[in-house]
Amino acid sequence: MPLNLIDQSASTVHGPADFKKGYSPDDLAWAFDAFQQVVLPALAAGEGRDYFHTLDQRAGLQGTRSYSMTYSQLIGAGDAIRLNPQPNGTYAIANGQHRVWVAAQYGVLHIPARIM
């Protein structure tokens, strides 16, 4: 989803102080980079969730800076960013305000999202 089509005007996330869920803006920036550099290429090669757990174990990664968490948080069935279409052609954020805010701050142009 192009970030410029997401309406952030109703978002409750306005800065780093709004991050209280156990991860930081830098953790989410790491995840967006990992998504582009590792997760997407692995998915294109036919890999799945178990592959990311194996990569994490080999690299000693865990928690918010792990490939399996990145997979789950960005495209997982329950955790993906969810957007609702609006009549004006933009999308309202139903889930994922923190991730959308970080994407905007770090210059990410497109994000994975589910349209509801």
Buried (B, 14 or more C-beta within 10 A) or exposed (E): BEBEBBBBEEBEBEEEEBBEEEBBBBBBBBBBEBBEEBBBEBBEEEBEEEBBBEBBEEEEBEEBBBBBBBBBBBBEEEBBBBBEEEEEEBBBBBBBBBBBBBBBEBEBEEBBBBEE
